[in-house]
Each structure stands twice: as structure tokens, then as C-alpha cells.
Amino acid sequence: MDAAFVTGATGFVGANLVRLLLDKGFSVRVLARKGSNRKNLEGLSTEIVEGDLEDKAALSLGCKGARYVFHAAADYRIWVRDPEAMRRANVQGTINVLEAAGQAGAEKIVHCSSVAAVKPPRDPSRPADESSQYSSESEIVGPYKKSKWLSERAALDLAKKGLPVVVVNPAAPIGPYDIKPTPTGRIVVDFLNGRIPSYIDTGLNVVHVRDVALGHYLAALKGKTGERYILGGENLTLKQVLDALAGITGLPAPRFKTPYPIALAFAAVDTGRAALFGGEPLAPLDAVRMARHYMFYDASKAVRELGLPQTPAREALKDAVKWFTGNGYVKNDSSRFATLTSGDS
């Protein structure tokens, strides 16, 4: 039986990837921090290696005998109090995992990057593909996107040095097991709880998380060393996403569009409040700054070379609604909850 090692298995993409690998007949070893929330691993026959991305002994143990190593762990937050901690986890952590995998002789090492590392298009009608590159860190908004760009550069540098590294760049995954939830999942949760009174003019690429998990596996099978592959789905405006959620749930979609300058001013004040008095901002300044660009991407390379499926965004949103409502993320009365869980057919 082939073995695989997965970092980030307790998280969103990793939990879906572990389930896929088990279904494919792999024995799966996962990295989990001591005291971490392991709900996403409950009932799964995985071997858990306790440690973090700085624990080189744990990483060596995890990689030992693994045919494939999947590095899906990352600190994915738009706003952080300590950006340097995020950079250490996402950049040096990536180097640690990939070097351990190389030393263990893994056949293929799949690094989960992000479209955050791909420069968004100037023209939304021409989605960006893998050739779209940032020229420097100064072009990039926010510590998360900067750390993902730097970690991807480190991964590709290791590929140039001979490690069998393939990079995948997921867009905005939607679906089950989004336990935290991620910033994208938070849109769904906030909609379900009636906390999105208005929207801003922006766009994102919505992809089913199961397609993202499969894309990782296909990259291990078919991906070319030193290449990157956008794992994307449908390009939708935020308004289209909210309208789709309204159609699925029967809840009203927001009608008011907040002008960008007003959203930016609110986010600046809210982020300043969080920095001074604690807590997290409702609207992080970096998130609003990112929203100025339509995050539209072209996944045709992954479709063509890897066989990435293209599950409709509506199906991904329906699966996310079902999972969030079934796992206690919706704080509403029972009649509304029943409507949400039934959805449309």
C-alpha cells in the first residue's frame, strides 16, 4: 500500500484531501500540532504525527516512506496581529516540509500555494493564468498574500535544485469541513446569519473544495516538476455569489452596494480599533484593499494537463450551506434552520 504524508490535514483543504487519499487506498500519515482541533480527522484511519512546521524531527518522521507528500498547512488569515509569525509559518515552514520530503525520497511533493501568489488581472474580462507574475513583494497587499508568494518562490527554488516539487494554486474553495471557517467560508456563514447588509463591487473564483483536493492528487500523478497549476472553477462577482446563496436558501440577498471609498474608510477605522483594543476587525483593511481587484483566474491549464473537474459553483455553495447549517454555524431559530437545511433541489 502506498503511503502519503499530509500537512494541514486538520484544516479545510487538508481534511478533504485526506478523505480522498483514503478512498484511493493510501495509508495516510498527518501532521497535527499538540492540542490542535482534530474534529476534521474524527473517524478516519490516519496515523497522526504530533508536531508543527518548525519540528524537523516530526516532519522527517511524517515523510519517511511516503510516496507523495502534500504540504497543505498554512496560516490563512487576512488580518493578523503578528505578521512575522505568519511569515515564519508559511515561508520557513514550507522550506522545512519540502526539504524533509526531499531527504525522505518522496516521488512527488505537492505544495499548496494560492491564487494569492498569482497577480490578479487588470481587466476582469481577461482572467489571469499561471503566467501572471508579481515583480516584487511591494506590489502585494497584506501579510497573507506576501507570505504565500514568498513560500511559493521558495518551493519553486527547491524544484530548480532538484526536488520533485509541483505547485498548486487553489482559488476560493467552498464546501464541507471548513471548520474555522476560512475567509471565503465566512462569506457563506455571515450570509446565513444575516450579517451581510450590503456588498462591494468585487469578484472571486469559486471552486468546490473536492475539486481542489482532487487537483492535489492529480498534481502528484501528472504534474510537472517546477510548474504551477491554478485550481479554479467559476469566476463570479460577489453579488452573483450572494444571489446564488439567496436562491439556495430562500434568504434575501443584500441589495445595497457600498461604494469602495466608504468600505475602505470603515475598514481602516475597524482595523485600527482591533489593533488598539483587541479582537478582530469585522472588515479587515487588507481584505477591502484586495477587493478592489477582481480575483478572476483561468484554470484551463489544470483542466487540460491534470484533468481537473469543473464542478458548478452553485453545487459548491449548496454543499457549504448544508455543512455549515448541519454543524452549528447558523445561530437562528429552528424554523429558519429547517429552511436552510432543506435548500432547493
Secondary structure, DSSP 8 states (H G I E B T S, - for coil): --EEEEESTTSHHHHHHHHHHHHTT-EEEEEE-TT---GGGTT--EEEEE--TT-HHHHHHHHTT-SEEEE------S--S-HHHHHIIIIIHHHHHHHHHHHHT-SEEEEE--GGGS---SSTTS-B-TT---SSGGGS-SHHHHHHHHHHHHHHHHHHTT--EEEEEE-EEESTT--S--HHHHHHHHHHTT---EE-S-EEEEEEHHHHHHHHHHHHHH--TT-EEEE--EEEEHHHHHHHHHHHH------EE--HHHHHHHHHHHHHHHHHH-S--SS-HHHHHHHTS---B--HHHHHHT------HHHHHHHHHHHHHHTT---S-HHHHHHHHH---
